[in-house]
Amino acid sequence: MRILKEIGKASFVGLLIFIIVGLILYFTGAPARTGKELLLEFIYNQIFSIGIYMANYVLIRYLMKRNGNEFFKFKNISKAMLG
């Protein structure tokens, strides 16, 4: 059940990113796209967002389990960034 909650969070993050990128493109004068193009971009954005979010989720969860409260020390955070 927890995985569904995380996928929901990842989808929400992906939606926010899609909206922000869309607004940036709109205000910079990028040419308008058709509905089909927007849908395809949205699907690609969601796949990428969920993939990256879930990969980070697995890594951070593993490192927190392994290091416990010491996870937030510089040495462990730097390992997490490189991982």
Beta strands, then each sheet from edge to edge (+ up, - down):
end
